Amino acid sequence: MTLYITACFQTCWMVHRINHIGWSRWSVLWMFVPFVGGIFSLLLLFVPGRKEATDYSELFA
């Protein structure tokens, strides 16, 4: 049970980070590929985010 909760929080964090970088949200699926998921997590850790403010209005339109 704890593993599922942790995986949910990790996926939510990765989607938030991917949005901040400016990549497609579908990129989070790389997390589930063996070996590639670890490299993808390191990329999310070290790739800088966008400088401009994020406009979330398209999500709620």
FIRO-495490 format. One record per residue (C-alpha): chain; x negated, y, z negated; residue number from 0. Coordinates in steps of 0.1 Angstrom, whole numbers, plus 5000, padded with zeros to 4 digits. Example, Ala and Ser with C-alpha at 12.3 -4.5 7.8 and 13.67 -1.06 7.14 Angstrom:
FIRO-495490
<'A',<4877,4955,4922>,0>,
<'A',<4863,4989,4929>,1>,
END
This chain:
FIRO-495490
<'A',<5000,5000,5000>,0>,
<'A',<4972,5024,4991>,1>,
<'A',<4955,5016,5024>,2>,
<'A',<4986,5027,5044>,3>,
<'A',<4989,5060,5024>,4>,
<'A',<4952,5067,5029>,5>,
<'A',<4954,5060,5067>,6>,
<'A',<4984,5083,5070>,7>,
<'A',<4966,5111,5053>,8>,
<'A',<4935,5105,5074>,9>,
<'A',<4955,5106,5106>,10>,
<'A',<4973,5138,5095>,11>,
<'A',<4939,5154,5087>,12>,
<'A',<4925,5144,5121>,13>,
<'A',<4955,5157,5140>,14>,
<'A',<4951,5190,5121>,15>,
<'A',<4914,5192,5129>,16>,
<'A',<4919,5183,5166>,17>,
<'A',<4944,5211,5168>,18>,
<'A',<4919,5235,5153>,19>,
<'A',<4892,5224,5178>,20>,
<'A',<4916,5228,5207>,21>,
<'A',<4916,5192,5220>,22>,
<'A',<4947,5171,5229>,23>,
<'A',<4965,5155,5200>,24>,
<'A',<4963,5122,5219>,25>,
<'A',<4926,5122,5211>,26>,
<'A',<4934,5109,5176>,27>,
<'A',<4940,5075,5192>,28>,
<'A',<4902,5071,5196>,29>,
<'A',<4901,5066,5158>,30>,
<'A',<4917,5032,5163>,31>,
<'A',<4890,5019,5187>,32>,
<'A',<4862,5000,5169>,33>,
<'A',<4829,5017,5167>,34>,
<'A',<4842,5047,5187>,35>,
<'A',<4864,5057,5158>,36>,
<'A',<4833,5063,5136>,37>,
<'A',<4816,5084,5163>,38>,
<'A',<4849,5103,5168>,39>,
<'A',<4851,5110,5131>,40>,
<'A',<4815,5124,5131>,41>,
<'A',<4824,5146,5161>,42>,
<'A',<4853,5160,5142>,43>,
<'A',<4830,5168,5113>,44>,
<'A',<4804,5187,5133>,45>,
<'A',<4822,5203,5163>,46>,
<'A',<4830,5240,5154>,47>,
<'A',<4866,5251,5155>,48>,
<'A',<4881,5280,5175>,49>,
<'A',<4874,5315,5164>,50>,
<'A',<4908,5330,5175>,51>,
<'A',<4939,5327,5155>,52>,
<'A',<4961,5297,5163>,53>,
<'A',<4996,5304,5176>,54>,
<'A',<5020,5277,5164>,55>,
<'A',<5051,5293,5179>,56>,
<'A',<5051,5268,5208>,57>,
<'A',<5056,5239,5183>,58>,
<'A',<5088,5254,5171>,59>,
<'A',<5103,5267,5203>,60>,
END
